[in-house]
Amino acid sequence: MTYLQGFLLQVILYSLLWIYDEYVGLLMCIIMTSIVFGLTLFAYVVELIEKSKVPKSFFKWMLISAVAPLFTLLLFSVLFQGDFNWMKE
């Protein structure tokens, strides 16, 4: 699977969450972006301190996994113009 295919697959999955429920989609995108970016940053710092045999593709996949929910979050925020149904209830 190429990086673009992995990115698009994640965007589709997060988009389905947004379509199912805006609130769940928003929370999942925020939480997943935070966790994956934090893990990537931690792994990169550890890699700088002590070299391992982790391929560079690992870091690329992790960054893609952090950017995909952020991209979906921004996309749906623009589409809804920041006017979410769960905020009105």
PDB file of N, CA, C and O in Angstrom:
ATOM      1  N   MET A   1       0.859  -1.166   0.000  1.00  0.00           N
ATOM      2  CA  MET A   1       0.000   0.000   0.000  1.00  0.00           C
ATOM      3  C   MET A   1       0.912   1.236   0.000  1.00  0.00           C
ATOM      4  O   MET A   1       1.866   1.319   0.773  1.00  0.00           O
ATOM      5  N   THR A   2       0.607   2.164  -0.855  1.00  0.00           N
ATOM      6  CA  THR A   2       1.391   3.391  -0.914  1.00  0.00           C
ATOM      7  C   THR A   2       0.929   4.360   0.172  1.00  0.00           C
ATOM      8  O   THR A   2      -0.107   4.165   0.809  1.00  0.00           O
ATOM      9  N   TYR A   3       1.715   5.393   0.360  1.00  0.00           N
ATOM     10  CA  TYR A   3       1.383   6.381   1.386  1.00  0.00           C
ATOM     11  C   TYR A   3       0.090   7.119   1.053  1.00  0.00           C
ATOM     12  O   TYR A   3      -0.714   7.404   1.940  1.00  0.00           O
ATOM     13  N   LEU A   4      -0.104   7.424  -0.213  1.00  0.00           N
ATOM     14  CA  LEU A   4      -1.322   8.127  -0.624  1.00  0.00           C
ATOM     15  C   LEU A   4      -2.557   7.268  -0.382  1.00  0.00           C
ATOM     16  O   LEU A   4      -3.580   7.765   0.090  1.00  0.00           O
ATOM     17  N   GLN A   5      -2.465   5.986  -0.702  1.00  0.00           N
ATOM     18  CA  GLN A   5      -3.595   5.087  -0.474  1.00  0.00           C
ATOM     19  C   GLN A   5      -3.911   4.968   1.016  1.00  0.00           C
ATOM     20  O   GLN A   5      -5.079   4.966   1.403  1.00  0.00           O
ATOM     21  N   GLY A   6      -2.884   4.871   1.845  1.00  0.00           N
ATOM     22  CA  GLY A   6      -3.094   4.802   3.279  1.00  0.00           C
ATOM     23  C   GLY A   6      -3.728   6.073   3.818  1.00  0.00           C
ATOM     24  O   GLY A   6      -4.613   6.019   4.673  1.00  0.00           O
ATOM     25  N   PHE A   7      -3.277   7.215   3.318  1.00  0.00           N
ATOM     26  CA  PHE A   7      -3.849   8.490   3.731  1.00  0.00           C
ATOM     27  C   PHE A   7      -5.316   8.578   3.331  1.00  0.00           C
ATOM     28  O   PHE A   7      -6.159   8.954   4.147  1.00  0.00           O
ATOM     29  N   LEU A   8      -5.628   8.237   2.092  1.00  0.00           N
ATOM     30  CA  LEU A   8      -7.014   8.308   1.618  1.00  0.00           C
ATOM     31  C   LEU A   8      -7.920   7.326   2.363  1.00  0.00           C
ATOM     32  O   LEU A   8      -9.072   7.647   2.652  1.00  0.00           O
ATOM     33  N   LEU A   9      -7.415   6.153   2.670  1.00  0.00           N
ATOM     34  CA  LEU A   9      -8.205   5.175   3.423  1.00  0.00           C
ATOM     35  C   LEU A   9      -8.543   5.714   4.815  1.00  0.00           C
ATOM     36  O   LEU A   9      -9.669   5.562   5.289  1.00  0.00           O
ATOM     37  N   GLN A  10      -7.576   6.335   5.455  1.00  0.00           N
ATOM     38  CA  GLN A  10      -7.835   6.904   6.774  1.00  0.00           C
ATOM     39  C   GLN A  10      -8.815   8.064   6.697  1.00  0.00           C
ATOM     40  O   GLN A  10      -9.693   8.191   7.551  1.00  0.00           O
ATOM     41  N   VAL A  11      -8.674   8.912   5.683  1.00  0.00           N
ATOM     42  CA  VAL A  11      -9.599  10.032   5.514  1.00  0.00           C
ATOM     43  C   VAL A  11     -11.016   9.510   5.306  1.00  0.00           C
ATOM     44  O   VAL A  11     -11.967  10.077   5.843  1.00  0.00           O
ATOM     45  N   ILE A  12     -11.166   8.445   4.539  1.00  0.00           N
ATOM     46  CA  ILE A  12     -12.490   7.862   4.311  1.00  0.00           C
ATOM     47  C   ILE A  12     -13.067   7.329   5.620  1.00  0.00           C
ATOM     48  O   ILE A  12     -14.243   7.548   5.912  1.00  0.00           O
ATOM     49  N   LEU A  13     -12.250   6.632   6.410  1.00  0.00           N
ATOM     50  CA  LEU A  13     -12.737   6.083   7.676  1.00  0.00           C
ATOM     51  C   LEU A  13     -13.131   7.186   8.653  1.00  0.00           C
ATOM     52  O   LEU A  13     -14.173   7.094   9.302  1.00  0.00           O
ATOM     53  N   TYR A  14     -12.314   8.218   8.762  1.00  0.00           N
ATOM     54  CA  TYR A  14     -12.665   9.325   9.652  1.00  0.00           C
ATOM     55  C   TYR A  14     -13.876  10.087   9.125  1.00  0.00           C
ATOM     56  O   TYR A  14     -14.677  10.594   9.910  1.00  0.00           O
ATOM     57  N   SER A  15     -14.015  10.173   7.809  1.00  0.00           N
ATOM     58  CA  SER A  15     -15.186  10.837   7.227  1.00  0.00           C
ATOM     59  C   SER A  15     -16.464  10.068   7.538  1.00  0.00           C
ATOM     60  O   SER A  15     -17.507  10.664   7.802  1.00  0.00           O
ATOM     61  N   LEU A  16     -16.376   8.747   7.507  1.00  0.00           N
ATOM     62  CA  LEU A  16     -17.545   7.936   7.862  1.00  0.00           C
ATOM     63  C   LEU A  16     -17.938   8.170   9.316  1.00  0.00           C
ATOM     64  O   LEU A  16     -19.125   8.191   9.642  1.00  0.00           O
ATOM     65  N   LEU A  17     -16.957   8.344  10.185  1.00  0.00           N
ATOM     66  CA  LEU A  17     -17.271   8.676  11.582  1.00  0.00           C
ATOM     67  C   LEU A  17     -17.976  10.023  11.667  1.00  0.00           C
ATOM     68  O   LEU A  17     -18.935  10.170  12.425  1.00  0.00           O
ATOM     69  N   TRP A  18     -17.518  11.003  10.904  1.00  0.00           N
ATOM     70  CA  TRP A  18     -18.149  12.325  10.903  1.00  0.00           C
ATOM     71  C   TRP A  18     -19.574  12.245  10.376  1.00  0.00           C
ATOM     72  O   TRP A  18     -20.474  12.901  10.899  1.00  0.00           O
ATOM     73  N   ILE A  19     -19.774  11.442   9.345  1.00  0.00           N
ATOM     74  CA  ILE A  19     -21.121  11.308   8.780  1.00  0.00           C
ATOM     75  C   ILE A  19     -22.044  10.607   9.767  1.00  0.00           C
ATOM     76  O   ILE A  19     -23.217  10.961   9.883  1.00  0.00           O
ATOM     77  N   TYR A  20     -21.517   9.614  10.479  1.00  0.00           N
ATOM     78  CA  TYR A  20     -22.320   8.893  11.469  1.00  0.00           C
ATOM     79  C   TYR A  20     -22.713   9.821  12.615  1.00  0.00           C
ATOM     80  O   TYR A  20     -23.883   9.888  12.993  1.00  0.00           O
ATOM     81  N   ASP A  21     -21.733  10.535  13.164  1.00  0.00           N
ATOM     82  CA  ASP A  21     -21.992  11.434  14.287  1.00  0.00           C
ATOM     83  C   ASP A  21     -20.885  12.491  14.319  1.00  0.00           C
ATOM     84  O   ASP A  21     -19.701  12.169  14.420  1.00  0.00           O
ATOM     85  N   GLU A  22     -21.291  13.748  14.232  1.00  0.00           N
ATOM     86  CA  GLU A  22     -20.310  14.838  14.188  1.00  0.00           C
ATOM     87  C   GLU A  22     -19.466  14.889  15.454  1.00  0.00           C
ATOM     88  O   GLU A  22     -18.255  15.094  15.389  1.00  0.00           O
ATOM     89  N   TYR A  23     -20.093  14.705  16.587  1.00  0.00           N
ATOM     90  CA  TYR A  23     -19.392  14.804  17.865  1.00  0.00           C
ATOM     91  C   TYR A  23     -18.340  13.700  18.009  1.00  0.00           C
ATOM     92  O   TYR A  23     -17.208  13.958  18.418  1.00  0.00           O
ATOM     93  N   VAL A  24     -18.726  12.482  17.671  1.00  0.00           N
ATOM     94  CA  VAL A  24     -17.786  11.357  17.744  1.00  0.00           C
ATOM     95  C   VAL A  24     -16.642  11.571  16.751  1.00  0.00           C
ATOM     96  O   VAL A  24     -15.484  11.314  17.078  1.00  0.00           O
ATOM     97  N   GLY A  25     -16.956  12.035  15.557  1.00  0.00           N
ATOM     98  CA  GLY A  25     -15.934  12.300  14.561  1.00  0.00           C
ATOM     99  C   GLY A  25     -14.951  13.358  15.024  1.00  0.00           C
ATOM    100  O   GLY A  25     -13.741  13.208  14.852  1.00  0.00           O
ATOM    101  N   LEU A  26     -15.470  14.428  15.611  1.00  0.00           N
ATOM    102  CA  LEU A  26     -14.612  15.504  16.112  1.00  0.00           C
ATOM    103  C   LEU A  26     -13.699  14.989  17.220  1.00  0.00           C
ATOM    104  O   LEU A  26     -12.492  15.232  17.203  1.00  0.00           O
ATOM    105  N   LEU A  27     -14.280  14.278  18.180  1.00  0.00           N
ATOM    106  CA  LEU A  27     -13.472  13.759  19.290  1.00  0.00           C
ATOM    107  C   LEU A  27     -12.412  12.775  18.811  1.00  0.00           C
ATOM    108  O   LEU A  27     -11.262  12.846  19.245  1.00  0.00           O
ATOM    109  N   MET A  28     -12.783  11.865  17.928  1.00  0.00           N
ATOM    110  CA  MET A  28     -11.823  10.875  17.434  1.00  0.00           C
ATOM    111  C   MET A  28     -10.687  11.542  16.666  1.00  0.00           C
ATOM    112  O   MET A  28      -9.528  11.150  16.802  1.00  0.00           O
ATOM    113  N   CYS A  29     -11.017  12.546  15.864  1.00  0.00           N
ATOM    114  CA  CYS A  29      -9.973  13.233  15.100  1.00  0.00           C
ATOM    115  C   CYS A  29      -9.009  13.969  16.022  1.00  0.00           C
ATOM    116  O   CYS A  29      -7.797  13.927  15.812  1.00  0.00           O
ATOM    117  N   ILE A  30      -9.532  14.635  17.029  1.00  0.00           N
ATOM    118  CA  ILE A  30      -8.667  15.356  17.964  1.00  0.00           C
ATOM    119  C   ILE A  30      -7.811  14.385  18.773  1.00  0.00           C
ATOM    120  O   ILE A  30      -6.606  14.587  18.925  1.00  0.00           O
ATOM    121  N   ILE A  31      -8.438  13.338  19.287  1.00  0.00           N
ATOM    122  CA  ILE A  31      -7.719  12.379  20.130  1.00  0.00           C
ATOM    123  C   ILE A  31      -6.663  11.622  19.329  1.00  0.00           C
ATOM    124  O   ILE A  31      -5.527  11.484  19.782  1.00  0.00           O
ATOM    125  N   MET A  32      -7.021  11.134  18.155  1.00  0.00           N
ATOM    126  CA  MET A  32      -6.070  10.356  17.353  1.00  0.00           C
ATOM    127  C   MET A  32      -4.901  11.209  16.880  1.00  0.00           C
ATOM    128  O   MET A  32      -3.762  10.743  16.859  1.00  0.00           O
ATOM    129  N   THR A  33      -5.173  12.454  16.501  1.00  0.00           N
ATOM    130  CA  THR A  33      -4.084  13.330  16.083  1.00  0.00           C
ATOM    131  C   THR A  33      -3.116  13.547  17.233  1.00  0.00           C
ATOM    132  O   THR A  33      -1.902  13.476  17.042  1.00  0.00           O
ATOM    133  N   SER A  34      -3.634  13.807  18.412  1.00  0.00           N
ATOM    134  CA  SER A  34      -2.784  14.057  19.581  1.00  0.00           C
ATOM    135  C   SER A  34      -1.949  12.834  19.952  1.00  0.00           C
ATOM    136  O   SER A  34      -0.741  12.935  20.165  1.00  0.00           O
ATOM    137  N   ILE A  35      -2.597  11.697  20.027  1.00  0.00           N
ATOM    138  CA  ILE A  35      -1.904  10.481  20.447  1.00  0.00           C
ATOM    139  C   ILE A  35      -0.846  10.067  19.436  1.00  0.00           C
ATOM    140  O   ILE A  35       0.298   9.804  19.807  1.00  0.00           O
ATOM    141  N   VAL A  36      -1.213  10.009  18.174  1.00  0.00           N
ATOM    142  CA  VAL A  36      -0.274   9.533  17.161  1.00  0.00           C
ATOM    143  C   VAL A  36       0.884  10.512  16.992  1.00  0.00           C
ATOM    144  O   VAL A  36       2.030  10.090  16.843  1.00  0.00           O
ATOM    145  N   PHE A  37       0.600  11.818  17.014  1.00  0.00           N
ATOM    146  CA  PHE A  37       1.686  12.792  16.897  1.00  0.00           C
ATOM    147  C   PHE A  37       2.612  12.709  18.110  1.00  0.00           C
ATOM    148  O   PHE A  37       3.831  12.797  17.963  1.00  0.00           O
ATOM    149  N   GLY A  38       2.051  12.543  19.291  1.00  0.00           N
ATOM    150  CA  GLY A  38       2.873  12.397  20.492  1.00  0.00           C
ATOM    151  C   GLY A  38       3.750  11.156  20.446  1.00  0.00           C
ATOM    152  O   GLY A  38       4.929  11.215  20.793  1.00  0.00           O
ATOM    153  N   LEU A  39       3.187  10.043  20.022  1.00  0.00           N
ATOM    154  CA  LEU A  39       3.971   8.811  19.901  1.00  0.00           C
ATOM    155  C   LEU A  39       5.064   8.946  18.850  1.00  0.00           C
ATOM    156  O   LEU A  39       6.173   8.447  19.036  1.00  0.00           O
ATOM    157  N   THR A  40       4.754   9.616  17.750  1.00  0.00           N
ATOM    158  CA  THR A  40       5.744   9.813  16.699  1.00  0.00           C
ATOM    159  C   THR A  40       6.891  10.680  17.201  1.00  0.00           C
ATOM    160  O   THR A  40       8.060  10.374  16.965  1.00  0.00           O
ATOM    161  N   LEU A  41       6.557  11.740  17.882  1.00  0.00           N
ATOM    162  CA  LEU A  41       7.585  12.624  18.429  1.00  0.00           C
ATOM    163  C   LEU A  41       8.448  11.890  19.448  1.00  0.00           C
ATOM    164  O   LEU A  41       9.672  12.023  19.443  1.00  0.00           O
ATOM    165  N   PHE A  42       7.816  11.124  20.310  1.00  0.00           N
ATOM    166  CA  PHE A  42       8.555  10.336  21.306  1.00  0.00           C
ATOM    167  C   PHE A  42       9.478   9.322  20.634  1.00  0.00           C
ATOM    168  O   PHE A  42      10.641   9.192  21.017  1.00  0.00           O
ATOM    169  N   ALA A  43       8.969   8.607  19.640  1.00  0.00           N
ATOM    170  CA  ALA A  43       9.777   7.609  18.937  1.00  0.00           C
ATOM    171  C   ALA A  43      10.948   8.261  18.205  1.00  0.00           C
ATOM    172  O   ALA A  43      12.042   7.699  18.154  1.00  0.00           O
ATOM    173  N   TYR A  44      10.718   9.442  17.642  1.00  0.00           N
ATOM    174  CA  TYR A  44      11.785  10.137  16.936  1.00  0.00           C
ATOM    175  C   TYR A  44      12.880  10.591  17.899  1.00  0.00           C
ATOM    176  O   TYR A  44      14.064  10.482  17.580  1.00  0.00           O
ATOM    177  N   VAL A  45      12.500  11.095  19.065  1.00  0.00           N
ATOM    178  CA  VAL A  45      13.493  11.516  20.060  1.00  0.00           C
ATOM    179  C   VAL A  45      14.294  10.313  20.541  1.00  0.00           C
ATOM    180  O   VAL A  45      15.515  10.393  20.675  1.00  0.00           O
ATOM    181  N   VAL A  46      13.622   9.210  20.798  1.00  0.00           N
ATOM    182  CA  VAL A  46      14.317   7.994  21.214  1.00  0.00           C
ATOM    183  C   VAL A  46      15.255   7.519  20.113  1.00  0.00           C
ATOM    184  O   VAL A  46      16.359   7.052  20.392  1.00  0.00           O
ATOM    185  N   GLU A  47      14.824   7.634  18.878  1.00  0.00           N
ATOM    186  CA  GLU A  47      15.662   7.235  17.742  1.00  0.00           C
ATOM    187  C   GLU A  47      16.904   8.117  17.645  1.00  0.00           C
ATOM    188  O   GLU A  47      17.970   7.634  17.264  1.00  0.00           O
ATOM    189  N   LEU A  48      16.786   9.390  17.980  1.00  0.00           N
ATOM    190  CA  LEU A  48      17.945  10.277  17.966  1.00  0.00           C
ATOM    191  C   LEU A  48      18.930   9.929  19.072  1.00  0.00           C
ATOM    192  O   LEU A  48      20.143  10.036  18.889  1.00  0.00           O
ATOM    193  N   ILE A  49      18.405   9.511  20.221  1.00  0.00           N
ATOM    194  CA  ILE A  49      19.266   9.169  21.349  1.00  0.00           C
ATOM    195  C   ILE A  49      19.978   7.848  21.112  1.00  0.00           C
ATOM    196  O   ILE A  49      21.193   7.742  21.280  1.00  0.00           O
ATOM    197  N   GLU A  50      19.212   6.852  20.723  1.00  0.00           N
ATOM    198  CA  GLU A  50      19.787   5.527  20.505  1.00  0.00           C
ATOM    199  C   GLU A  50      19.249   4.957  19.194  1.00  0.00           C
ATOM    200  O   GLU A  50      18.048   4.726  19.048  1.00  0.00           O
ATOM    201  N   LYS A  51      20.136   4.740  18.268  1.00  0.00           N
ATOM    202  CA  LYS A  51      19.738   4.233  16.949  1.00  0.00           C
ATOM    203  C   LYS A  51      19.189   2.805  17.070  1.00  0.00           C
ATOM    204  O   LYS A  51      19.679   1.994  17.856  1.00  0.00           O
ATOM    205  N   SER A  52      18.185   2.534  16.285  1.00  0.00           N
ATOM    206  CA  SER A  52      17.616   1.192  16.217  1.00  0.00           C
ATOM    207  C   SER A  52      17.451   0.842  14.745  1.00  0.00           C
ATOM    208  O   SER A  52      17.823   1.619  13.866  1.00  0.00           O
ATOM    209  N   LYS A  53      16.905  -0.301  14.493  1.00  0.00           N
ATOM    210  CA  LYS A  53      16.734  -0.734  13.108  1.00  0.00           C
ATOM    211  C   LYS A  53      15.322  -0.491  12.609  1.00  0.00           C
ATOM    212  O   LYS A  53      14.825  -1.219  11.749  1.00  0.00           O
ATOM    213  N   VAL A  54      14.678   0.534  13.151  1.00  0.00           N
ATOM    214  CA  VAL A  54      13.332   0.889  12.710  1.00  0.00           C
ATOM    215  C   VAL A  54      13.454   1.578  11.356  1.00  0.00           C
ATOM    216  O   VAL A  54      14.205   2.545  11.225  1.00  0.00           O
ATOM    217  N   PRO A  55      12.732   1.100  10.351  1.00  0.00           N
ATOM    218  CA  PRO A  55      12.843   1.736   9.031  1.00  0.00           C
ATOM    219  C   PRO A  55      12.230   3.133   9.028  1.00  0.00           C
ATOM    220  O   PRO A  55      11.347   3.445   9.827  1.00  0.00           O
ATOM    221  N   LYS A  56      12.715   3.959   8.117  1.00  0.00           N
ATOM    222  CA  LYS A  56      12.198   5.327   8.015  1.00  0.00           C
ATOM    223  C   LYS A  56      10.734   5.344   7.593  1.00  0.00           C
ATOM    224  O   LYS A  56      10.020   6.312   7.858  1.00  0.00           O
ATOM    225  N   SER A  57      10.292   4.295   6.950  1.00  0.00           N
ATOM    226  CA  SER A  57       8.887   4.237   6.537  1.00  0.00           C
ATOM    227  C   SER A  57       7.958   4.227   7.756  1.00  0.00           C
ATOM    228  O   SER A  57       6.812   4.664   7.658  1.00  0.00           O
ATOM    229  N   PHE A  58       8.438   3.734   8.900  1.00  0.00           N
ATOM    230  CA  PHE A  58       7.643   3.759  10.132  1.00  0.00           C
ATOM    231  C   PHE A  58       7.261   5.186  10.484  1.00  0.00           C
ATOM    232  O   PHE A  58       6.105   5.466  10.798  1.00  0.00           O
ATOM    233  N   PHE A  59       8.233   6.089  10.432  1.00  0.00           N
ATOM    234  CA  PHE A  59       7.976   7.475  10.779  1.00  0.00           C
ATOM    235  C   PHE A  59       7.075   8.142   9.749  1.00  0.00           C
ATOM    236  O   PHE A  59       6.263   8.997  10.104  1.00  0.00           O
ATOM    237  N   LYS A  60       7.203   7.771   8.490  1.00  0.00           N
ATOM    238  CA  LYS A  60       6.324   8.316   7.452  1.00  0.00           C
ATOM    239  C   LYS A  60       4.881   7.877   7.682  1.00  0.00           C
ATOM    240  O   LYS A  60       3.957   8.683   7.578  1.00  0.00           O
ATOM    241  N   TRP A  61       4.691   6.593   7.995  1.00  0.00           N
ATOM    242  CA  TRP A  61       3.340   6.088   8.249  1.00  0.00           C
ATOM    243  C   TRP A  61       2.739   6.729   9.497  1.00  0.00           C
ATOM    244  O   TRP A  61       1.544   7.023   9.532  1.00  0.00           O
ATOM    245  N   MET A  62       3.556   6.944  10.505  1.00  0.00           N
ATOM    246  CA  MET A  62       3.054   7.567  11.729  1.00  0.00           C
ATOM    247  C   MET A  62       2.649   9.017  11.469  1.00  0.00           C
ATOM    248  O   MET A  62       1.623   9.470  11.976  1.00  0.00           O
ATOM    249  N   LEU A  63       3.433   9.742  10.695  1.00  0.00           N
ATOM    250  CA  LEU A  63       3.069  11.121  10.376  1.00  0.00           C
ATOM    251  C   LEU A  63       1.804  11.177   9.528  1.00  0.00           C
ATOM    252  O   LEU A  63       0.962  12.056   9.714  1.00  0.00           O
ATOM    253  N   ILE A  64       1.677  10.245   8.606  1.00  0.00           N
ATOM    254  CA  ILE A  64       0.452  10.183   7.801  1.00  0.00           C
ATOM    255  C   ILE A  64      -0.741   9.880   8.697  1.00  0.00           C
ATOM    256  O   ILE A  64      -1.827  10.425   8.504  1.00  0.00           O
ATOM    257  N   SER A  65      -0.531   9.002   9.681  1.00  0.00           N
ATOM    258  CA  SER A  65      -1.616   8.657  10.602  1.00  0.00           C
ATOM    259  C   SER A  65      -1.976   9.815  11.521  1.00  0.00           C
ATOM    260  O   SER A  65      -3.079   9.842  12.066  1.00  0.00           O
ATOM    261  N   ALA A  66      -1.073  10.774  11.706  1.00  0.00           N
ATOM    262  CA  ALA A  66      -1.384  11.961  12.497  1.00  0.00           C
ATOM    263  C   ALA A  66      -2.014  13.056  11.645  1.00  0.00           C
ATOM    264  O   ALA A  66      -2.842  13.823  12.135  1.00  0.00           O
ATOM    265  N   VAL A  67      -1.629  13.132  10.378  1.00  0.00           N
ATOM    266  CA  VAL A  67      -2.126  14.192   9.502  1.00  0.00           C
ATOM    267  C   VAL A  67      -3.522  13.872   8.967  1.00  0.00           C
ATOM    268  O   VAL A  67      -4.317  14.789   8.760  1.00  0.00           O
ATOM    269  N   ALA A  68      -3.837  12.611   8.740  1.00  0.00           N
ATOM    270  CA  ALA A  68      -5.132  12.231   8.161  1.00  0.00           C
ATOM    271  C   ALA A  68      -6.321  12.678   9.026  1.00  0.00           C
ATOM    272  O   ALA A  68      -7.253  13.273   8.485  1.00  0.00           O
ATOM    273  N   PRO A  69      -6.334  12.423  10.338  1.00  0.00           N
ATOM    274  CA  PRO A  69      -7.479  12.910  11.119  1.00  0.00           C
ATOM    275  C   PRO A  69      -7.502  14.435  11.229  1.00  0.00           C
ATOM    276  O   PRO A  69      -8.576  15.035  11.288  1.00  0.00           O
ATOM    277  N   LEU A  70      -6.335  15.061  11.257  1.00  0.00           N
ATOM    278  CA  LEU A  70      -6.282  16.520  11.296  1.00  0.00           C
ATOM    279  C   LEU A  70      -6.846  17.113  10.013  1.00  0.00           C
ATOM    280  O   LEU A  70      -7.584  18.098  10.053  1.00  0.00           O
ATOM    281  N   PHE A  71      -6.499  16.518   8.878  1.00  0.00           N
ATOM    282  CA  PHE A  71      -7.026  16.957   7.587  1.00  0.00           C
ATOM    283  C   PHE A  71      -8.541  16.791   7.538  1.00  0.00           C
ATOM    284  O   PHE A  71      -9.254  17.681   7.076  1.00  0.00           O
ATOM    285  N   THR A  72      -9.027  15.650   8.015  1.00  0.00           N
ATOM    286  CA  THR A  72     -10.470  15.396   8.030  1.00  0.00           C
ATOM    287  C   THR A  72     -11.189  16.375   8.949  1.00  0.00           C
ATOM    288  O   THR A  72     -12.266  16.870   8.615  1.00  0.00           O
ATOM    289  N   LEU A  73     -10.602  16.649  10.092  1.00  0.00           N
ATOM    290  CA  LEU A  73     -11.167  17.621  11.027  1.00  0.00           C
ATOM    291  C   LEU A  73     -11.283  18.995  10.374  1.00  0.00           C
ATOM    292  O   LEU A  73     -12.327  19.640  10.467  1.00  0.00           O
ATOM    293  N   LEU A  74     -10.240  19.436   9.728  1.00  0.00           N
ATOM    294  CA  LEU A  74     -10.271  20.738   9.064  1.00  0.00           C
ATOM    295  C   LEU A  74     -11.256  20.747   7.895  1.00  0.00           C
ATOM    296  O   LEU A  74     -11.958  21.736   7.683  1.00  0.00           O
ATOM    297  N   LEU A  75     -11.310  19.656   7.142  1.00  0.00           N
ATOM    298  CA  LEU A  75     -12.222  19.559   6.004  1.00  0.00           C
ATOM    299  C   LEU A  75     -13.675  19.684   6.444  1.00  0.00           C
ATOM    300  O   LEU A  75     -14.437  20.459   5.865  1.00  0.00           O
ATOM    301  N   PHE A  76     -14.059  18.927   7.462  1.00  0.00           N
ATOM    302  CA  PHE A  76     -15.443  18.967   7.914  1.00  0.00           C
ATOM    303  C   PHE A  76     -15.765  20.249   8.665  1.00  0.00           C
ATOM    304  O   PHE A  76     -16.907  20.709   8.640  1.00  0.00           O
ATOM    305  N   SER A  77     -14.783  20.829   9.327  1.00  0.00           N
ATOM    306  CA  SER A  77     -15.015  22.116   9.986  1.00  0.00           C
ATOM    307  C   SER A  77     -15.298  23.198   8.956  1.00  0.00           C
ATOM    308  O   SER A  77     -16.145  24.063   9.176  1.00  0.00           O
ATOM    309  N   VAL A  78     -14.597  23.154   7.840  1.00  0.00           N
ATOM    310  CA  VAL A  78     -14.848  24.120   6.762  1.00  0.00           C
ATOM    311  C   VAL A  78     -16.193  23.832   6.094  1.00  0.00           C
ATOM    312  O   VAL A  78     -16.946  24.756   5.786  1.00  0.00           O
ATOM    313  N   LEU A  79     -16.490  22.560   5.872  1.00  0.00           N
ATOM    314  CA  LEU A  79     -17.766  22.207   5.236  1.00  0.00           C
ATOM    315  C   LEU A  79     -18.962  22.632   6.088  1.00  0.00           C
ATOM    316  O   LEU A  79     -19.959  23.130   5.564  1.00  0.00           O
ATOM    317  N   PHE A  80     -18.859  22.435   7.393  1.00  0.00           N
ATOM    318  CA  PHE A  80     -19.948  22.824   8.293  1.00  0.00           C
ATOM    319  C   PHE A  80     -19.845  24.280   8.731  1.00  0.00           C
ATOM    320  O   PHE A  80     -20.730  24.785   9.422  1.00  0.00           O
ATOM    321  N   GLN A  81     -18.792  24.943   8.342  1.00  0.00           N
ATOM    322  CA  GLN A  81     -18.523  26.339   8.698  1.00  0.00           C
ATOM    323  C   GLN A  81     -18.537  26.537  10.212  1.00  0.00           C
ATOM    324  O   GLN A  81     -18.955  27.584  10.705  1.00  0.00           O
ATOM    325  N   GLY A  82     -18.082  25.535  10.936  1.00  0.00           N
ATOM    326  CA  GLY A  82     -18.007  25.609  12.391  1.00  0.00           C
ATOM    327  C   GLY A  82     -19.346  25.560  13.098  1.00  0.00           C
ATOM    328  O   GLY A  82     -19.417  25.789  14.305  1.00  0.00           O
ATOM    329  N   ASP A  83     -20.413  25.265  12.362  1.00  0.00           N
ATOM    330  CA  ASP A  83     -21.757  25.230  12.927  1.00  0.00           C
ATOM    331  C   ASP A  83     -22.197  23.768  13.063  1.00  0.00           C
ATOM    332  O   ASP A  83     -22.850  23.224  12.172  1.00  0.00           O
ATOM    333  N   PHE A  84     -21.835  23.146  14.178  1.00  0.00           N
ATOM    334  CA  PHE A  84     -22.128  21.738  14.396  1.00  0.00           C
ATOM    335  C   PHE A  84     -23.465  21.568  15.109  1.00  0.00           C
ATOM    336  O   PHE A  84     -23.844  22.387  15.946  1.00  0.00           O
ATOM    337  N   ASN A  85     -24.172  20.495  14.766  1.00  0.00           N
ATOM    338  CA  ASN A  85     -25.491  20.235  15.366  1.00  0.00           C
ATOM    339  C   ASN A  85     -25.392  19.966  16.861  1.00  0.00           C
ATOM    340  O   ASN A  85     -26.276  20.378  17.611  1.00  0.00           O
ATOM    341  N   TRP A  86     -24.351  19.292  17.313  1.00  0.00           N
ATOM    342  CA  TRP A  86     -24.257  18.938  18.727  1.00  0.00           C
ATOM    343  C   TRP A  86     -24.051  20.165  19.607  1.00  0.00           C
ATOM    344  O   TRP A  86     -24.282  20.098  20.814  1.00  0.00           O
ATOM    345  N   MET A  87     -23.623  21.275  19.032  1.00  0.00           N
ATOM    346  CA  MET A  87     -23.441  22.490  19.825  1.00  0.00           C
ATOM    347  C   MET A  87     -24.766  23.195  20.116  1.00  0.00           C
ATOM    348  O   MET A  87     -24.861  23.988  21.052  1.00  0.00           O
ATOM    349  N   LYS A  88     -25.780  22.905  19.315  1.00  0.00           N
ATOM    350  CA  LYS A  88     -27.085  23.539  19.468  1.00  0.00           C
ATOM    351  C   LYS A  88     -27.956  22.830  20.493  1.00  0.00           C
ATOM    352  O   LYS A  88     -28.904  23.417  21.015  1.00  0.00           O
ATOM    353  N   GLU A  89     -27.646  21.590  20.780  1.00  0.00           N
ATOM    354  CA  GLU A  89     -28.495  20.797  21.681  1.00  0.00           C
ATOM    355  C   GLU A  89     -28.150  21.046  23.121  1.00  0.00           C
ATOM    356  O   GLU A  89     -28.764  20.462  24.014  1.00  0.00           O
TER     357      GLU A  89
END
